[in-house]
């Protein structure tokens, strides 16, 4: 991520329990690369007919689905409802969201594995109270042409219109996202401390 501010078009997903199979259907999980999944994001919802990896782009789109409607199809922040990302533990769901251009997902609750996958891959998941989330959804739905919102990860705040909402976020995760570091890179920052510990430990326990 490595960006303290995310600004852009919000996309309202008012349906609860959006599972990972809806985010990226199972027929597209044949690769472990982190790219190539964006075109199939919400595939079964975006199109009126089923598809697979051999499908061309000539399928009929669902004109009622949010990502097929201006200005939401160019959005980069999802404002979700309860239990977004529930279901199976496919990391591909996060990869597909990121490749589409999604930078943050805001909701009241998330699937726990999905939440962890977001953190590991640099996608910002923000959890709000039900009341605060409803305020944000009301703003987003009121005027689609002016529903730009700004998320500041450093101050842990969301600004929209003339309003501001503060959110809580684990400081460890906050630091890793601000610095753009994954778990391995975070560990490597402590390499001197790790080496020092290993040396002391070996002196104290030479038989190991």
C-alpha positions as a printed Julia matrix, in Angstrom:
208×3 Matrix{Float64}:
   0.0     0.0     0.0
   2.56    2.6     1.2
   0.15    5.51    1.02
  -1.31    7.29    4.01
  -4.22    8.82    2.05
  -6.75    7.08   -0.18
  -9.14    9.33   -2.04
 -11.7     8.4    -4.62
 -15.09    7.18   -5.7
 -16.99    5.08   -3.19
 -18.92    2.01   -4.36
 -21.94    1.07   -2.2
 -22.47   -2.66   -1.64
 -25.55   -2.69    0.56
 -26.11   -6.45    0.37
 -24.85   -8.36    3.42
 -22.81  -11.59    3.37
 -20.87  -11.04    0.14
 -18.75  -14.19    0.12
 -15.43  -14.84   -1.56
 -17.04  -16.99   -4.26
 -19.07  -13.97   -5.3
 -15.92  -11.84   -5.32
 -13.97  -14.32   -7.48
 -15.83  -17.5    -8.57
 -14.13  -20.86   -8.09
 -13.61  -21.56  -11.82
 -11.01  -18.79  -11.93
  -8.79  -20.16   -9.15
  -6.45  -22.18  -11.35
  -3.48  -19.86  -10.91
  -1.45  -18.86   -7.86
  -0.09  -15.75   -9.55
  -1.34  -12.5    -8.07
  -2.41  -11.11  -11.43
  -5.03  -11.96  -14.02
  -8.05  -12.01  -11.7
  -9.29   -8.44  -12.04
 -11.32   -9.07  -15.2
 -13.3   -11.76  -13.34
 -14.08   -9.73  -10.2
 -17.73  -10.32   -9.19
 -18.01  -12.26  -12.46
 -21.29  -14.02  -11.71
 -22.86  -10.71  -10.7
 -21.42   -8.53  -13.45
 -22.61  -10.78  -16.27
 -25.93  -12.35  -17.17
 -24.34  -15.61  -18.27
 -21.74  -17.89  -16.72
 -18.12  -17.68  -17.78
 -14.78  -19.44  -17.43
 -11.16  -18.8   -18.34
 -11.86  -19.44  -22.02
 -14.74  -16.95  -22.14
 -14.39  -13.89  -24.35
 -15.44  -10.41  -23.29
 -18.6   -10.57  -25.39
 -20.87  -11.75  -22.6
 -23.94   -9.67  -21.79
 -23.41   -7.5   -18.75
 -25.9    -7.09  -15.94
 -26.99   -3.44  -16.25
 -28.23   -3.41  -12.65
 -24.97   -4.46  -11.03
 -23.12   -1.64   -9.26
 -19.78   -2.11  -11.06
 -21.51   -1.74  -14.43
 -22.97    1.65  -13.54
 -21.33    5.05  -13.83
 -19.63    6.48  -11.83
 -19.16    3.4    -9.65
 -17.36    1.29  -12.24
 -14.34    3.55  -11.85
 -14.5     3.51   -8.05
 -11.66    2.46   -5.78
 -13.3     2.24   -2.33
 -15.97   -0.33   -1.48
 -18.49    0.62    1.21
 -19.83   -2.79    2.17
 -22.38   -4.09    4.63
 -22.16   -6.88    7.22
 -19.86   -9.9     6.81
 -18.09   -8.89    3.6
 -15.59  -11.51    2.43
 -17.12  -14.45    4.29
 -16.89  -17.99    2.96
 -13.84  -19.89    1.74
 -10.31  -18.66    2.43
  -9.25  -17.77   -1.11
  -6.57  -15.09   -1.26
  -7.51  -14.64   -4.91
 -10.46  -12.52   -3.73
  -8.1    -9.83   -2.48
  -5.92  -10.08   -5.59
  -8.99   -9.59   -7.82
 -10.15   -6.55   -5.87
  -6.71   -4.96   -6.04
  -6.27   -5.63   -9.74
  -9.62   -3.98  -10.41
  -8.29   -0.93   -8.56
  -9.85   -1.27   -5.11
  -7.68    0.37   -2.43
  -9.92    0.0     0.64
 -13.0    -1.87    1.83
 -15.17   -0.35    4.56
 -17.74   -2.43    6.43
 -19.15   -3.32    9.82
 -17.78   -6.88    9.89
 -15.55   -9.0     7.66
 -14.79  -12.65    7.19
 -11.8   -13.15    9.49
  -9.59  -14.88    6.9
 -10.49  -12.31    4.25
  -9.53   -9.53    6.68
  -6.14  -11.13    7.28
  -5.58  -11.61    3.56
  -6.31   -7.9     3.02
  -3.66   -6.91    5.54
  -1.07   -9.28    4.09
  -1.6    -7.95    0.58
  -1.83   -4.23    1.35
  -5.58   -3.77    0.88
  -6.99   -1.58    3.66
  -9.99   -3.11    5.53
 -11.8    -0.62    7.78
 -14.33   -1.74   10.35
 -16.95    0.8    11.5
 -19.85    0.69   13.91
 -23.24    0.04   12.32
 -24.3     3.64   12.92
 -21.16    5.16   11.38
 -21.34    2.8     8.43
 -24.94    3.81    7.77
 -23.96    7.48    7.76
 -21.37    6.73    5.12
 -23.75    4.6     3.04
 -26.38    7.37    3.18
 -23.83    9.87    1.9
 -22.65    7.6    -0.89
 -26.17    6.81   -2.09
 -27.49   10.37   -1.82
 -25.46   11.89   -4.65
 -23.46    9.43   -6.78
 -21.75   12.23   -8.69
 -20.18   13.77   -5.59
 -19.54   10.84   -3.27
 -15.78   11.22   -3.18
 -14.39   10.2     0.19
 -10.95   10.52    1.74
  -9.34    7.98    4.05
  -6.32    9.01    6.1
  -4.56    5.94    7.5
  -2.2     8.08    9.56
  -4.96    9.89   11.48
  -7.39    6.94   11.18
 -10.16    9.09    9.78
 -12.67    9.05    6.92
 -13.79   12.4     5.5
 -16.88   12.74    3.33
 -18.82   15.9     2.58
 -18.57   17.99    5.73
 -18.4    14.94    8.0
 -15.6    12.91    9.54
 -15.58    9.44   11.08
 -12.69    8.04   13.08
 -11.92    4.34   13.06
  -9.75    1.98   15.09
  -6.94   -0.01   13.54
  -4.21   -2.23   14.98
  -1.02   -0.14   15.23
   1.12   -3.0    13.94
  -1.01   -3.34   10.82
  -1.16    0.43   10.46
   2.63    0.65   10.4
   3.02   -2.17    7.88
   0.48   -0.63    5.48
   1.93    2.87    5.81
   5.4     1.52    5.05
   4.21   -0.87    2.36
   5.87   -3.85    4.02
   4.66   -7.45    4.12
   5.21   -9.79    7.08
   8.61  -11.0     5.82
   9.83   -7.45    5.23
   8.63   -6.44    8.69
  10.59   -9.32   10.19
  13.73   -8.4     8.23
  13.63   -4.96    9.84
  14.44   -6.76   13.09
  17.36   -8.72   11.65
  19.93   -7.08   13.96
  17.83   -7.84   17.05
  17.26  -11.4    15.85
  20.99  -11.95   15.26
  21.82  -10.51   18.69
  19.32  -12.81   20.36
  20.66  -15.86   18.52
  24.23  -15.09   19.59
  23.25  -14.67   23.25
  21.05  -17.74   23.13
  23.9   -19.86   21.69
  26.32  -18.66   24.37
  23.86  -19.53   27.1
  22.98  -22.85   25.47
  26.13  -24.02   23.59
  24.82  -27.57   23.33
  22.05  -26.51   20.99
